[in-house]
């Protein structure tokens, strides 16, 4: 049987590599979300002249777009 300290060390190294991979995947997802948010915000700005702010309710933004279309 292997030394318990060696086994725990190996397990920890493997887990660190798994976490590193997961962190990289999550960073890529976050970057993708930011790109999509910037694109959608620019489309909204072009369509309605209203730039969404953090905390804006999507329903409020849709109401704004609808009211701009009516005028």
C-alpha positions as CSV (number, residue, x, y, z in Angstrom):
1,X,0.0,0.0,0.0
2,X,1.2,3.5,-0.8
3,X,2.2,6.0,1.8
4,X,-1.0,8.0,2.9
5,X,0.9,11.3,2.6
6,X,2.0,10.5,-0.9
7,X,-1.6,9.5,-1.8
8,X,-3.0,12.7,-0.4
9,X,-0.4,14.8,-2.1
10,X,-1.2,13.1,-5.4
11,X,-4.9,13.6,-4.9
12,X,-4.3,17.3,-4.1
13,X,-2.2,17.8,-7.3
14,X,-4.9,16.2,-9.4
15,X,-7.6,18.3,-7.9
16,X,-5.6,21.5,-8.4
17,X,-5.2,20.6,-12.1
18,X,-9.0,20.0,-12.4
19,X,-9.7,23.3,-10.7
20,X,-7.3,25.1,-13.0
21,X,-9.1,23.7,-16.0
22,X,-12.5,24.6,-14.6
23,X,-11.3,28.1,-13.8
24,X,-10.1,28.6,-17.4
25,X,-13.4,27.4,-18.7
26,X,-15.4,29.7,-16.4
27,X,-13.2,32.7,-17.4
28,X,-13.9,32.0,-21.1
29,X,-17.6,31.8,-20.4
30,X,-17.6,35.1,-18.5
31,X,-15.6,36.7,-21.3
32,X,-18.2,35.4,-23.8
33,X,-21.0,36.8,-21.7
34,X,-19.4,40.2,-21.5
35,X,-18.9,40.2,-25.3
36,X,-22.6,39.3,-25.7
37,X,-23.7,42.0,-23.2
38,X,-21.7,44.7,-25.0
39,X,-23.1,43.7,-28.4
40,X,-26.7,43.6,-27.1
41,X,-26.2,46.9,-25.4
42,X,-24.9,48.5,-28.6
43,X,-27.8,47.1,-30.5
44,X,-30.3,48.6,-28.0
45,X,-28.4,51.9,-28.1
46,X,-28.6,51.9,-31.9
47,X,-32.3,51.0,-31.9
48,X,-33.6,53.3,-29.1
49,X,-30.8,55.6,-28.1
50,X,-31.2,54.2,-24.5
51,X,-28.1,52.6,-23.0
52,X,-29.0,50.0,-20.5
53,X,-27.6,50.6,-17.0
54,X,-26.8,47.9,-14.4
55,X,-29.9,47.0,-12.6
56,X,-32.2,47.9,-15.5
57,X,-35.2,45.6,-15.7
58,X,-35.4,43.9,-19.2
59,X,-39.1,44.5,-19.2
60,X,-38.5,48.2,-18.7
61,X,-36.1,48.2,-21.6
62,X,-38.6,46.5,-23.8
63,X,-41.2,49.1,-22.9
64,X,-38.8,51.8,-23.8
65,X,-38.2,50.2,-27.2
66,X,-41.9,49.8,-27.8
67,X,-42.6,53.4,-26.9
68,X,-39.8,54.6,-29.3
69,X,-41.3,52.5,-32.1
70,X,-44.7,54.1,-31.6
71,X,-43.4,57.7,-32.0
